[in-house]
Amino acid sequence: MNRSNRHLLSMTDLDRADIEQLLTLTESFAEVGERPIPKVPALRGKTIAWLFYEDSTRTRLSFETAAKRLSADTMNFSVSSSAANKGESLRDTVETIAAMGIDGIVVRHRSAGAPHRITDWVDASVINAGDGWHQHPTQALLDLYTAREHLGDLDGKHIAIVGDVKHSRVARSNALGFAEMGAKVTLVGPRTLMPPSLVGWPVEVTHDLDEVIDDLDICYLLRMQLERQKDAVVPTLREFHTEYGLGVARADRLGGDALIMHPGPMNRGVEIAGSVADRPNAVVTEQVTNGVAIRMAVLFLLLGSGLDVVDDQRAVA
């Protein structure tokens, strides 16, 4: 990922070398996070704006923490109290924010393609923090980093992405990312929760979780996106858990060396049993922790001024 790349909109923007570069840089920023004063001046003087049209806790706080640890200034935009509530268009909102002077803009929007469209309207770097059912690249990167920390080289590893694939931007980004790193990716879920087309997805598909559970290195569970579903895609949530949830029996078959992952927030008792979510090989909280370091790496590569990333003597309070 060379410095001429100004945006991160999709995992298709990154090849394996780019991903390796980001994961290696993330290791340095993870070390920064362990310092008594977890801060470096790498983005001092840069301003980053948050443009979140959908609710978010983990992603927004993670990006904000990453920016502050890099000493960037931040500009918070609240849709609920903005002119967007009065009918202002996305373009007018973005151009208004850009006119105040920003270097980067982190966007979450309900419409697929919105971050890409914004790149036509501003000179700032644009980072996609989730667009509709399309992409969530920094989630995939933090998942890759977490998996590599535990499993090492991902070549030949088998990951199942389980559940509501149809409505999930995480599923698409992770499928592309893990396949790019050499892993075998299998989508698992009912036909009603699969996309109408899987053209371009480097995956296999099964509708039977028990068919693959014994062979997995990673069981990646997707949240049931109830707020994005318009039809009754499963008879009941209880039945979904029986067929596709990671209960105790399936978790025992998975074994203690395989990772249990989830992008959060978890619906305990739906995609995962409560006791399984608390097992040592369930690394959901590690994913959250690693999200800060991976987003520091992304922001630094897109906006960095060339300062040493981990220079202790120049770290600032």
Secondary structure, DSSP 8 states (H G I E B T S, - for coil): --TT---B--GGG--HHHHHHHHHHHHHHHHHHTSSS----TTTT-EEEEEESS--SHHHHHHHHHHHHTT-EEEEEEGGGSGGGGT--HHHHHHHHHHTT-SEEEEEESSTTHHHHHTTT-SSEEEEEEETTTB-HHHHHHHHHHHHHHHS--TT-EEEEES--TT-HHHHHHHHHHHHTT-EEEEES-GGGS-S--TT---EEES-GGGTGGG-SEEEE----GGG--S--SS-HHHHHHHHSB-HHHHHHH-SSSEEE--S---BTTTB-HHHHTSTTB-HHHHHHHHHHHHHHHHHHHH--S--TT-GGG---
